[in-house]
Each structure stands twice: as C-alpha cells, then as structure tokens.
Amino acid sequence: MYKGGYMTDNFEDRLNQILPRITSDDFLKGQGLGNEIAFFIFDYPSEEELRVRQHIDFLMEHDIPRQQPGLSVKHINLFDFVIEHLKDRNLLDRAIELQKTRGDEFLLRHLEKILHPNKLAPLFAERVQPEETDLVLASGVGSVWPLMRTHTLLNNLHSVMEQTPLVMFYPGSYDGRALSLFGKIRSDNYYRAFQLIP
C-alpha cells in the first residue's frame, strides 16, 4: 500500500513484495528449490498483526485475482480451522467449559490428542485440496497458539501438500532455521522452509 505515492516504512515495503513473489511463475512452479518442499515463512513483528490480516484479505480479494486471473488460491486461518474442527467433533462447548472450570493446562492436555498435528494435517489437506490448488496461504498462528504448534504442523504437512506452495504468515521471527513465536517463544528447529521476503 502507498500513501501519497511513497512507501510508508520498511515493513510496508516487505508487504508490497509479497504479491509479485507469490504470483511469479518461478515461485508457483517451485523453481530453484532443489528437492525441497515449497514451504515459505513470512515473519513479521506481532504488533503488525492487524496490518498483515488486512493485507492478506486484500491479496485474496483484489491483488491476486487481478495479477493472476484463474490462479487457485486457498487461505486457511489456523484458529478458525481448529475451532471448526472442534465444532465438527461436538467438542467446542465442552472445551470452553473445561477451560473455565479446570484451566488452560487441563484443557491443553485434554485436547492434545484431538489436535495432534498428524491428525490435523490430513484435514488441512482435505480443506485446501493441494492437487487442485496453485497456492495456499496460512495465517492465525498467534491466535491458535498454544493449541497448535506451527513447526509440528509444518512437519506433518510435508507428506500431504504435494508440490503446492504454502506460505505461512508468522508473528515472530524466522532466521531460515528456527522459528521464534512473538520473538520470544523459540520452537524446535525447523529446517525445511524458506523465508518468503528476507
């Protein structure tokens, strides 16, 4: 986005680089990745969450259709994805009640198996249908934590995403090796993703 014809800050400059990157033929065909899977992280300061949400909405509704008509793009908000999964299992109301009466720790232990990444990954693939989709955007990482850990989900998605590029919008930092949620909570090392915009 521009104000008066000028970019307003470095972060906006990074946002402006997303569209040309994700709609380029090289990106969509996975060229230059070797044998690596086409997973990308767009990391950003957590205080920029609202700007990122607005930017994703604008990408989905305006920019991508205008730049690449006919491109099949799916956007998954991971928080909404988990909530819908709990609703489908008739567990959402019970989870809310458990959180109120027994606390966060008890709820997390109770949901651990239900929300295990090896169970959620096939559901994620079912939702995005990678064989019929050109690009997947994933957001909501900060909202869904600690119900879901991004690095374990990404590891479990390797086997189900085929060659479809996936961009994870990540409120924190990613140095090409390790994720740090909110810039404070360091995840286990995750080596099989690329920085979308350095």
Secondary structure, 3 states (H helix, E strand, C coil): CCECCECCCHHHHHHHHHHHHHCCHHHHCCCCCCCCCCEEEEEECHHHHHHHHHHHHHHHHHHHHHHCCCCCEEEEEHHHHHHHHHHHCCCHHHHHHHHHHHCHHHHHHHHCCCCCHHHHHHHHHHHHCHHHCCEEEEECHHHHCCCCCHHHHHHHHCCCCCCCCEEEEEEEEECCCEEEECCCEEEEECCCCEECCC
